[in-house]
Amino acid sequence: MKKLFQTDPLIEMINCRQLRIIGTYKFLEASEKHCSFLYEDFSVLIKAKRVHIDVLKEEEFIIHVEELLNIEMKRQVNPYEKIR
């Protein structure tokens, strides 16, 4: 049987211009040139000449960027968790 909807966390980048995120996230902030959010166990910061949020749903959002400058992902570690 084929799945109709994406159920696993997913970050998909298309031509360095569109970023599609599916999964649990918490949107933190956005401006014309950046946006930041928590995604699964990661802190994500996207910087570009221009950032535009196209879709913002409960477990999905889509961002378009012009002239992507930087994507930074940092794993958020629980103080009681050991990194393997």
Secondary structure, DSSP 8 states (H G I E B T S, - for coil): ---SS--S-EEEEETTTEEEEES-EEEEEE-SSEEEEEETTEEEEEEEEEEEEEEE-SSEEEEEEEEEEEEEEEE---TT----
